[in-house]
Every structure is written in C-alpha cells, then in structure tokens.
C-alpha cells in the first residue's frame, strides 16, 4: 500500500478489464437478442462466449442498462433526448 508524502493513502483507480466499446456492444446485442423469442433463451451466455466476456459481467451490464432505461422512462425523457439536452447546456 502506498502513502503520500503527507502520510495519506494514495488510491489508484482500478483499470477496467473490458473496454467501454465492448461493454456497449455486448449489452446492445443482448437487448436485441431478447426481443427475438427464438434467440432470447441463453442470450447472455451465448453472446458472452462469442465476445470473450465473463457471463456475469455481461449480466451486470445488461441489468444496469435496463435500470438506466427505466429511470429515463420514469423521467419522461426519450433515450436520446437526455444527451441532446446535456449537449445544449454544455455549449
């Protein structure tokens, strides 16, 4: 464990095992597969194996995405609208 010169602990961020692009792609593939009744069963495990991702990691990403979508729906904001609103405020 490292300490700073002032005696405090130095906390280093853990590196991500999977790139954000892979997380987004894998999550999108699962969501799309679940829309098809023939592909829904075992979608997480199948897609995780195809992309070299641990199935539990993918399950967590999908669950988080579903929760985020529920929050957006409860806010009455369309999925893309929040990004548009944020970009307007950033200018």
MARVEX-722102 format. One record per residue: y, x, z of N, C-alpha, C, O in turn; residue number from 1. Coordinates in pm, whole numbers, plus 50000, padded with zeros to 5 digits. Atoms other than C-alpha are relative to their C-alpha. Layout:
BEGIN
{{Y; X; Z}; {Y; X; Z}; {Y; X; Z}; {Y; X; Z}; NUM}
...
***
This chain:
BEGIN
{{49882; 50084; 50000}; {50000; 50000; 50000}; {50124; 50089; 50000}; {50132; 50184; 50077}; 1}
{{49879; 49919; 50012}; {50338; 50139; 49904}; {50109; 49946; 50091}; {50115; 49826; 50118}; 2}
{{49882; 50041; 49926}; {50652; 50133; 50115}; {50122; 50059; 49933}; {50115; 50164; 49870}; 3}
{{49876; 49948; 50058}; {51010; 50176; 50005}; {50059; 50103; 50096}; {50009; 50120; 50207}; 4}
{{49935; 49900; 49916}; {51238; 50447; 50141}; {50060; 49938; 50125}; {50079; 50006; 50226}; 5}
{{49942; 50067; 49884}; {51387; 50189; 50375}; {49892; 49947; 50093}; {49924; 49887; 50196}; 6}
{{50109; 50042; 49913}; {51044; 50113; 50520}; {49942; 49864; 49964}; {49841; 49824; 50022}; 7}
{{50053; 50129; 50041}; {50995; 49776; 50349}; {49886; 50015; 49901}; {49873; 50119; 49837}; 8}
{{50110; 49996; 50095}; {50691; 49694; 50143}; {50050; 49976; 49859}; {50141; 49897; 49837}; 9}
{{49969; 50019; 50140}; {50712; 49721; 49767}; {49891; 49910; 49943}; {49773; 49943; 49948}; 10}
{{50095; 50094; 50057}; {50548; 49424; 49599}; {50006; 50010; 49849}; {50113; 49996; 49788}; 11}
{{50006; 49989; 50146}; {50434; 49469; 49242}; {49932; 49874; 49946}; {49833; 49827; 50002}; 12}
{{50057; 50119; 50061}; {50364; 49170; 49019}; {49866; 50035; 49935}; {49851; 50139; 49871}; 13}
{{50130; 49980; 50062}; {50004; 49135; 48910}; {50012; 49980; 49849}; {50082; 49889; 49803}; 14}
{{49996; 50017; 50145}; {49953; 49183; 48539}; {49913; 49881; 49962}; {49812; 49853; 50027}; 15}
{{50076; 50115; 50046}; {49829; 48880; 48350}; {49880; 50049; 49920}; {49892; 50140; 49838}; 16}
{{50121; 49961; 50070}; {49475; 48908; 48226}; {50000; 49950; 49856}; {49948; 50016; 49766}; 17}
{{49997; 50060; 50132}; {49539; 48681; 47929}; {50144; 49983; 49954}; {50229; 49941; 50032}; 18}
{{49864; 50018; 50052}; {49849; 48679; 47704}; {50038; 49852; 49996}; {49952; 49765; 49982}; 19}
{{49951; 50138; 50003}; {50065; 48365; 47709}; {49960; 49928; 49872}; {49927; 49809; 49875}; 20}
{{50034; 50062; 50128}; {49994; 48301; 47340}; {49856; 49950; 50002}; {49826; 49843; 49949}; 21}
{{50141; 50041; 49991}; {49619; 48289; 47411}; {49986; 49879; 50092}; {49910; 49787; 50062}; 22}
{{50004; 50114; 49908}; {49672; 48054; 47706}; {50045; 49873; 49930}; {49980; 49769; 49941}; 23}
{{49946; 50118; 50069}; {49881; 47817; 47494}; {49904; 49952; 49892}; {49881; 49832; 49879}; 24}
{{50091; 50037; 50108}; {49639; 47824; 47201}; {49874; 49935; 50056}; {49830; 49831; 50008}; 25}
{{50123; 50052; 49941}; {49331; 47769; 47418}; {50023; 49861; 50059}; {49940; 49771; 50041}; 26}
{{49968; 50130; 49941}; {49497; 47483; 47605}; {50017; 49895; 49892}; {49964; 49784; 49904}; 27}
{{49979; 50094; 50111}; {49607; 47318; 47281}; {49867; 49961; 49936}; {49847; 49844; 49903}; 28}
{{50129; 50028; 50061}; {49255; 47348; 47136}; {49917; 49903; 50085}; {49850; 49815; 50032}; 29}
{{50074; 50089; 49911}; {49103; 47179; 47442}; {50058; 49859; 49994}; {49984; 49761; 49984}; 30}
{{49935; 50131; 50005}; {49357; 46897; 47438}; {49964; 49929; 49870}; {49931; 49811; 49870}; 31}
{{50035; 50060; 50129}; {49291; 46838; 47067}; {49852; 49962; 49995}; {49818; 49856; 49942}; 32}
{{50143; 50029; 50002}; {48912; 46855; 47114}; {49968; 49877; 50083}; {49879; 49799; 50048}; 33}
{{50025; 50116; 49915}; {48925; 46597; 47392}; {50040; 49868; 49935}; {49995; 49762; 49977}; 34}
{{49960; 50122; 50071}; {49089; 46348; 47153}; {49886; 49949; 49911}; {49881; 49830; 49879}; 35}
{{50114; 50036; 50086}; {48771; 46351; 46939}; {49879; 49975; 50090}; {49832; 50068; 50156}; 36}
{{50112; 50031; 49912}; {48487; 46172; 47120}; {49876; 50087; 49975}; {49799; 50112; 50067}; 37}
{{50116; 49917; 50032}; {48229; 46388; 46939}; {50017; 50144; 50047}; {49918; 50214; 50067}; 38}
{{49975; 49861; 49960}; {48393; 46716; 47044}; {50044; 50012; 50146}; {50057; 50123; 50197}; 39}
{{49946; 49997; 49865}; {48513; 46618; 47393}; {49903; 50059; 50103}; {49944; 50134; 50191}; 40}
{{50099; 49953; 49904}; {48192; 46691; 47579}; {49983; 50152; 49991}; {49950; 50205; 49885}; 41}
{{50016; 49855; 49996}; {48182; 47056; 47684}; {50108; 50078; 49930}; {50090; 50196; 49899}; 42}
{{49893; 49935; 50077}; {48511; 47136; 47512}; {50051; 50126; 50070}; {50072; 50229; 50004}; 43}
{{49945; 49884; 49929}; {48638; 47372; 47782}; {49905; 50119; 49990}; {49947; 50229; 49955}; 44}
{{50095; 49889; 50004}; {48321; 47580; 47799}; {49985; 50055; 49859}; {49982; 50177; 49840}; 45}
{{50018; 49958; 50138}; {48280; 47589; 47421}; {50120; 50083; 49951}; {50103; 50190; 49892}; 46}
{{49879; 49931; 50047}; {48640; 47691; 47349}; {50021; 50130; 50079}; {50063; 50231; 50022}; 47}
{{49988; 49878; 49919}; {48645; 47940; 47638}; {49908; 50109; 49945}; {49948; 50224; 49933}; 48}
{{50094; 49902; 50055}; {48336; 48110; 47496}; {50046; 50053; 49864}; {50033; 50172; 49836}; 49}
{{49953; 49959; 50133}; {48482; 48116; 47144}; {50116; 50098; 50010}; {50126; 50190; 49928}; 50}
{{49880; 49917; 49988}; {48806; 48279; 47264}; {49986; 50115; 50099}; {50078; 50195; 50115}; 51}
{{50021; 49892; 49904}; {48656; 48510; 47526}; {50079; 49983; 50128}; {50126; 50080; 50187}; 52}
{{49924; 50033; 49879}; {48825; 48334; 47818}; {49903; 49944; 50103}; {49807; 49876; 50066}; 53}
{{50084; 50057; 49895}; {48666; 48250; 48152}; {50022; 49849; 50004}; {50137; 49804; 50004}; 54}
{{49984; 50145; 50002}; {48597; 47874; 48156}; {50085; 49943; 50114}; {50159; 49847; 50094}; 55}
{{49919; 50051; 49888}; {48752; 47824; 48500}; {50148; 50029; 49980}; {50233; 49951; 50022}; 56}
{{49860; 49969; 50030}; {49071; 47996; 48388}; {50054; 49896; 49903}; {50164; 49843; 49922}; 57}
{{49957; 50098; 50099}; {49091; 47764; 48087}; {50012; 49862; 50064}; {50107; 49789; 50035}; 58}
{{49994; 50129; 49931}; {49016; 47461; 48306}; {50129; 49989; 50082}; {50191; 49882; 50084}; 59}
{{49875; 49999; 49922}; {49310; 47559; 48531}; {50121; 49984; 49909}; {50213; 49909; 49943}; 60}
{{49886; 50011; 50093}; {49546; 47600; 48233}; {50013; 49857; 49948}; {50123; 49804; 49938}; 61}
{{49998; 50136; 50053}; {49446; 47260; 48094}; {50050; 49903; 50107}; {50131; 49815; 50079}; 62}
{{49958; 50088; 49890}; {49489; 47092; 48432}; {50151; 50012; 50024}; {50219; 49912; 50045}; 63}
{{49857; 49977; 49981}; {49833; 47250; 48472}; {50081; 49934; 49888}; {50184; 49872; 49913}; 64}
{{49932; 50061; 50115}; {49934; 47137; 48121}; {50001; 49848; 50012}; {50101; 49784; 49982}; 65}
{{50007; 50145; 49982}; {49817; 46783; 48195}; {50096; 49954; 50108}; {50162; 49851; 50093}; 66}
{{49907; 50035; 49892}; {50015; 46777; 48520}; {50144; 50010; 49952}; {50226; 49924; 49984}; 67}
{{49864; 49984; 50054}; {50326; 46908; 48341}; {50035; 49882; 49909}; {50147; 49832; 49912}; 68}
{{49978; 50112; 50092}; {50287; 46636; 48078}; {50024; 49870; 50078}; {50107; 49789; 50038}; 69}
{{49981; 50120; 49917}; {50258; 46367; 48349}; {50139; 49999; 50061}; {50203; 49894; 50070}; 70}
{{49866; 49990; 49942}; {50579; 46492; 48510}; {50103; 49965; 49895}; {50198; 49892; 49923}; 71}
{{49906; 50031; 50108}; {50761; 46478; 48176}; {49999; 49852; 49969}; {50105; 49791; 49949}; 72}
{{50011; 50143; 50030}; {50631; 46127; 48111}; {50066; 49917; 50111}; {50130; 49816; 50083}; 73}
{{49940; 50072; 49888}; {50740; 46015; 48458}; {50152; 50012; 49997}; {50222; 49921; 50041}; 74}
{{49855; 49980; 50013}; {51088; 46159; 48391}; {50057; 49919; 49885}; {50179; 49902; 49875}; 75}
{{49954; 50074; 50118}; {51103; 45954; 48071}; {50053; 50090; 49891}; {50128; 50046; 49804}; 76}
{{49953; 49902; 50099}; {51165; 46268; 47868}; {49885; 50033; 49907}; {49776; 50068; 49953}; 77}
{{50101; 49964; 50099}; {50971; 46327; 47547}; {49972; 50150; 50011}; {50061; 50227; 50046}; 78}
{{50037; 49859; 49983}; {50782; 46661; 47545}; {50097; 50101; 49940}; {50127; 50201; 50005}; 79}
{{49908; 49904; 50062}; {51020; 46836; 47303}; {50144; 49985; 50044}; {50224; 50077; 50028}; 80}
{{49861; 50030; 49964}; {51337; 46676; 47438}; {50051; 50090; 50113}; {50168; 50129; 50112}; 81}
{{49957; 49915; 49889}; {51345; 46885; 47757}; {50048; 50135; 49949}; {50149; 50187; 49996}; 82}
{{49959; 49872; 50058}; {51362; 47206; 47551}; {50133; 49988; 49929}; {50217; 50078; 49938}; 83}
{{49874; 50021; 50070}; {51642; 47062; 47339}; {50114; 49992; 50100}; {50219; 50053; 50080}; 84}
{{49896; 50014; 49898}; {51840; 46967; 47649}; {50032; 50135; 50065}; {50149; 50167; 50088}; 85}
{{49977; 49869; 49938}; {51789; 47311; 47804}; {50074; 50093; 49907}; {50161; 50168; 49952}; 86}
{{49933; 49911; 50094}; {51898; 47490; 47489}; {50147; 49963; 49984}; {50231; 50050; 49963}; 87}
{{49859; 50043; 50010}; {52218; 47283; 47473}; {50081; 50052; 50118}; {50197; 50091; 50103}; 88}
{{49930; 49953; 49881}; {52306; 47383; 47828}; {50011; 50152; 50005}; {50098; 50206; 50073}; 89}
{{49998; 49854; 49998}; {52232; 47750; 47763}; {50112; 50058; 49917}; {50152; 50172; 49938}; 90}
{{49897; 49948; 50092}; {52498; 47782; 47495}; {50134; 50008; 50067}; {50232; 50049; 50005}; 91}
***
